[in-house]
Amino acid sequence: MRNEEDDDLKRFRESYLREKGHFHILEQRVPLELQMRYFKYAERLRKANDPPRPLSEVQCEAIYGELLDKGDKTLDEKRYLLTQLGTSRSVRAYRLIQEYARNPEEELRDWAYMAQMDARIALESDLSEERQIYISSGLGGKEDKLRFYVLLFSKDYKPFLAYQRQTIEREFAYYLPKSDCEIERLSVGEQYMELVALFPIRADIRVVLEKVIDECNQYGDFLDKFISITNVRELTQEEIAEIIKHKDGNGKASD
């Protein structure tokens, strides 16, 4: 089944096939809304510091000391301090953010990760002539791979039989690594299966998944060809139940 989601995935892949440079993928799962909030805030700080003036080591240490101070600083004030370090274009600032991110305040965990990524991209841009490209993804990734959540349904929403569950687990575990994909979670429900896996940036995810579905269906044609793929977030059980509920007369998931 081809739908708007497929078109988005195709454009997503083609954009990376065209790009030349070094890709940066945030490995932690950080909500896209917070990522955008960080970058807009950081851009305002950069404009206020134009032309750029890298912070000295003394200035970095002073800001870090304020960040660790047990006084009455608000979370917004601490976000400001982290962003100062993240936009400083200073090696020392990057090391200090790394140190903080190992054991951050829980409310600042994601912001610290973003500041760390920001500082790293700036430093690599200064030290290398290669273009630095940041990839925004709600589910994060690892090295040169992005994490995707995949939802597949049984044909006509019939409950999976025991051998079908075993076939799914066996075929996915065999074929995905052959395409350099890493399975992090594969769970088979009564009428659907969920997959969380890391796929190479330039991989044609749909082609990879359709190959595995075809292999599974050689043993009874029990997996539907409808594939839901996203790198924004995982679906809840309630959302999956709602998809199953809203199906058309042929028993297919509605677009």
N, C-alpha and C positions, 0 to 999 in steps of 0.2 A: 504494500500500500504506500503510495506516494502522497504526501501532504505538505502543508506549510512547514512543518517541523523538518522534513527532508530538505526543503529548499534552504532553510536556515543552516542546516548542517553542511550542505554543499557549499554555500557561500563561505561558511566558517573555514572549511578545509582549503578552498581555493585561495582565500586571503593569505594563508600561510605558505601555499605553494609559490605565490608571487613574491613574498617577502624574502629579502636577503639580509642576514645579520645574525646576531646572537640573541636567542630567545631566553627570557627570564620568566619562569613559572613559579608563582607563590605556592610552596608545598603545603602550607596549612590551609584548612578550609576557612575562608574569611568571606562573610556575606558580601555580595556585590555592592549593596548599598553602602556598606562601610568602606569598601575600597574606593568608591567614587567620592565619598565624603572626605577621605584622607587626601586623595590627589587634588581635589579642589582647594582644600585648606592649605596643602603644601605649595600649590601654585601661587596662592596669595602671599605666602611668606617669601617665595622666590622673587615675586615682583617687587616686594618691599625691600629686597636685598639686591637691587639691580644698579650697577653691575655686580655680579657675584663676588663675594668676599669670603673665602673659606675661613672657618673658625680656627683659631689657634688651639694648641693642645690645652693651654691654660683655660681658655674660654670653654672648651668642651668639658673639662673636668669640673668647672664651676657649674655648668648647666646640669651635669650628671649628679653633682652633689645636691642641687636643688631638687632633682627628681627623686632622690633617695631620702630626702629630708622627711622626718616623721611629723612635720608640722601640719598646719591646716590647709594645705593646698587642695584645691578641687580637682576633679578628674579632668576638667577642661584645661586647667592650668598645666597639668601634667602632660596632657596631649600636646599642648603648645611646646613644652620642653622637648618632648620626644621628636616632634616635627622639626624643631630647630636643629637637632642633631641629625635627623634624617636628610635634611636639605643642605647640610653644611659643606659637603664635598670634602670632608676631612676623614683621613684614615682612622685617626684616634676616635672620632665620633662614631664611626662604624663599629669599631671594637667595643665601645662602651654600650652601644645599642645591643650588640650581640650578647654582651654580659647581662644586660637587663632582661633581655628576652628569654634567657634560660630560666628565670624565676620571676616573672612579672606579676603585678597585681592582676587579678583575674579580669577586672573590668577593662584593663589596658592591654590585655594579651594580644588581641587582633591588631590594635593600633601600633603596638611595638613591632609586630611582624611586618606591617606595612612600612614603617619607618626604616626598618632594617633592609627591606628590599629596595626602597628608594635610595638609601645611601649606597648600596652595592651597585645599582645601575649607574649612578652618577660617577662613582669611582672607576668602574670599568669603562665608561664612556671617555673619561679623562685619560686613561692609560692605554686605550686601544682605539684604533682607527675604525674598528668594526661597529656598525650600527647596532644599538642596543634596543631590543623590542620587548616590551612587557606584555604578557598575555594575562588577561583578566578572566578568571573562572571562579565561580562560587565553590566548586568542589576541589579546587587546587590541583596539584599534580606532583610530579617527582622527576627531577632532572629534565629530560627532553620528552616527557610524557604527560598527558593530561588525564585527569580522572573523570570518568563518565559513569552515569547511572543509566542502566538499561532495564526496561520492563518488557517482558514477553508473555503472551497468553497462550493457553491451550486452544486447540482448534475447537470452535463452537463452545468454548468455555466448559468443556467437559473435564471433570476431575482427572488429574494425572494418575495413571496406574503406577504400581511400584517399579516395573521395568522401565517405564518412561522417565521417571525421576532419575533412575540409575543411568539411563542413556544420556540425559541432559548433563549430569555431573561428569560423566566420562568424556563425552565429546567436547564440551567446553574446556575441560582441563587439558585435553590433548591439542585442540586446534588453536586456541588463543595464544599460547606461548610460541607456536610456530610463526605467528605474525608479530612476535616481539611484544605481546600484550601481557600484562600481569594482573591476574585475578586477585582481588582483595576480599570480595565476598560474593558468594553465589548461594542463593537460597531458593528453594522450590516450595511454593505454597500449593494450595489445593488446585487452583485454576491458572496460576501464573508463576513466573519465575523472575527474580530480581538479580541483577548483576552489577557489581561495582568493580570497575577495572581501570587500569592505566593503559592508555593507547598512545603510540607514538604520535607526535604532533601532526605529521603529514599523512598518517594512515587514513585510508578510506574505511571508516568504521562500519558503514552500512554493508559494504562488500564483505568485510571480515565476518560480520554477524550473519549475513545471509548464507555464507558458506557453511557455518556451523549449524544453522537451522536446517539447511538441506541435508546435511549429514545425519542429524537427529531424525528427520522425517523419512529417511530410508527404512527406519524401523517402525513404521506405522502411521506416518503423516499426522502427527498429533500436535505439532506446534504451528500456531498461526503466523502468517507472514507480517502481520502488523508489529512494528518495532517502535517503541518510545525511547528516545535517546536524549539525555540532557547532561550538561556539565554545570548546571546552576545549583541544584539541590536534589536530595533524594525525596521520593514521594512517601507520604504517610500511608498506613494501612487504610485509613478512612478515604484518602484520595483514590487509592487503587480500587476500593470497593465501589466508589462513585463512578469510575470509568467502566467497570463491569456492568453496573446498573444501567448506564446510558449507552446501550448498544442498539444497533439498527436491526431491522427485521431479519437480516441474514446472520445475526449473531456476531457481527463484527463491531469492534470498538468504533465509536463515532469520532469524527475529526473535531 
